[in-house]
Amino acid sequence: MPKYVIPEKMALKPFFTEGEMIEISIPETFHEAMTSGYFILDLLAEKTPYYPWIEQQKLLPDIFAIWKSEKESLRDMIAKRQKRLAELPMRQQLANLLNVLFWLNGEQITSLQDWKQRVAMFDLQPVNAHERLIFIMERPVHHHAFIQLEQLYVELEKLMQKQFAIYNKQN
């Protein structure tokens, strides 16, 4: 599997540190891209056949399906205080949520360094998304972080469905 050095612009705790080396391969399926690492489609944008910031209606619902299939297991790990087991899936789901937030607004994640400023400019975002995301990033394996993540998924899915309905009505 090829190694990829994380550039400064993509370094953000709790996902990556600058200069970190990760093993990454071109995903065969969208599901694989969304479950095998953080921001893979953004890091390898020119090398994959998936462009969810453009093909929103086709691809974004799959991310919510992934969340729904994994959230009870994650809830159980958090409830049992299995922090080590919960850490990676929690980060993956947080990364996926950030992806949805950007992609729903038609933007690829080209940098995580300026995510706060970019999110502040989005038309489509849950209430207080910025503050809630910071809270989750600072303590990803705490019960309240899970609750916030779960609520952000619910709110973002409603925004997505509303946006798709508006788009489909106009076209």
Solvent accessible surface area in square Angstrom, and as a share of the most:
residue,aa,sasa,rsa
1,M,150,0.67
2,P,89,0.56
3,K,127,0.54
4,Y,57,0.22
5,V,78,0.45
6,I,1,0.01
7,P,42,0.27
8,E,109,0.49
9,K,105,0.44
10,M,4,0.02
11,A,14,0.11
12,L,38,0.19
13,K,153,0.65
14,P,19,0.12
15,F,8,0.03
16,F,9,0.04
17,T,71,0.41
18,E,113,0.51
19,G,44,0.42
20,E,60,0.27
21,M,110,0.49
22,I,34,0.17
23,E,99,0.44
24,I,11,0.05
25,S,44,0.28
26,I,90,0.46
27,P,6,0.04
28,E,149,0.67
29,T,68,0.39
30,F,12,0.05
31,H,106,0.47
32,E,62,0.28
33,A,2,0.01
34,M,5,0.02
35,T,47,0.27
36,S,71,0.46
37,G,19,0.18
38,Y,27,0.10
39,F,4,0.02
40,I,11,0.06
41,L,1,0.01
42,D,11,0.06
43,L,15,0.07
44,L,8,0.04
45,A,11,0.09
46,E,132,0.59
47,K,109,0.46
48,T,7,0.04
49,P,92,0.58
50,Y,38,0.14
51,Y,80,0.30
52,P,0,0.00
53,W,29,0.10
54,I,127,0.64
55,E,57,0.25
56,Q,38,0.17
57,Q,68,0.30
58,K,143,0.61
59,L,8,0.04
60,L,0,0.00
61,P,52,0.32
62,D,63,0.33
63,I,0,0.00
64,F,4,0.01
65,A,59,0.46
66,I,5,0.03
67,W,5,0.02
68,K,105,0.44
69,S,86,0.56
70,E,58,0.26
71,K,46,0.19
72,E,98,0.44
73,S,61,0.40
74,L,2,0.01
75,R,76,0.28
76,D,64,0.33
77,M,33,0.15
78,I,12,0.06
79,A,71,0.55
80,K,123,0.52
81,R,198,0.72
82,Q,70,0.31
83,K,93,0.39
84,R,224,0.82
85,L,112,0.56
86,A,0,0.00
87,E,58,0.26
88,L,114,0.57
89,P,37,0.23
90,M,0,0.00
91,R,54,0.20
92,Q,18,0.08
93,Q,0,0.00
94,L,0,0.00
95,A,0,0.00
96,N,1,0.01
97,L,2,0.01
98,L,0,0.00
99,N,2,0.01
100,V,0,0.00
101,L,2,0.01
102,F,0,0.00
103,W,1,0.00
104,L,5,0.03
105,N,36,0.18
106,G,40,0.39
107,E,61,0.27
108,Q,43,0.19
109,I,1,0.00
110,T,68,0.39
111,S,18,0.12
112,L,0,0.00
113,Q,100,0.44
114,D,51,0.27
115,W,4,0.02
116,K,90,0.38
117,Q,116,0.52
118,R,42,0.15
119,V,0,0.00
120,A,70,0.54
121,M,157,0.70
122,F,17,0.07
123,D,140,0.73
124,L,32,0.16
125,Q,50,0.22
126,P,7,0.05
127,V,114,0.65
128,N,94,0.48
129,A,1,0.01
130,H,55,0.25
131,E,100,0.45
132,R,36,0.13
133,L,1,0.00
134,I,46,0.23
135,F,62,0.26
136,I,0,0.00
137,M,20,0.09
138,E,118,0.53
139,R,86,0.31
140,P,19,0.12
141,V,24,0.14
142,H,85,0.38
143,H,96,0.43
144,H,122,0.54
145,A,0,0.00
146,F,0,0.00
147,I,54,0.27
148,Q,54,0.24
149,L,0,0.00
150,E,19,0.08
151,Q,75,0.33
152,L,1,0.01
153,Y,2,0.01
154,V,58,0.33
155,E,50,0.23
156,L,1,0.00
157,E,30,0.14
158,K,131,0.56
159,L,42,0.21
160,M,7,0.03
161,Q,98,0.44
162,K,128,0.54
163,Q,60,0.27
164,F,24,0.10
165,A,61,0.47
166,I,74,0.37
167,Y,119,0.45
168,N,84,0.43
169,K,182,0.77
170,Q,139,0.62
171,N,121,0.62
